[in-house]
Amino acid sequence: MTSFRARTVLAAGLVAFAMTPATAQNYPTRPVTIIVPFAAGGPTDVVARIVGDHMSKTLGQTIVIENTLGAGGTTASTRAMALRG
């Protein structure tokens, strides 16, 4: 029984010793782009700019608002897909 207890304590000590604190990566590392699929100056653009301003202050990162018109939003979603990769 004593050797089992000793092995358990040793295993717990090794596990505790092996654990290291995790460090997070800095995110985002480049400017964040918000794509608005409507014309500039409209209500959607205004809301995106207000939200982008708050996000910029919170993240400490540049936020770019990009208005992309056409094809009922298909052009904007294609643009978002191109930026992702």
C-alpha positions, 0 to 999 in steps of 0.5 A: 500500500505504501508503494502505491501511495508513493507512486501516486504522489510522485505521479501527481508531482510530475504532472504538476511540474509539467504544467506550464501556463498557457500564453495567448497569441496577440490577436488580431495581428493586422487591421480588421476589415468590416465589409458592409454590403450596402452603400456608404452613408446609409444606416447600415454604414453608420452602424458599422462605423459606430461598432467599428469605432468601439471595436477599435478602442477595445482591441487597440487595433485599426478597423477598416470599414469597406462598403462593397455594393452589388449583386444583392450582397453576393459581391460583398460575401465573395470579397469576405471569402477572398479576405479570409484566405 
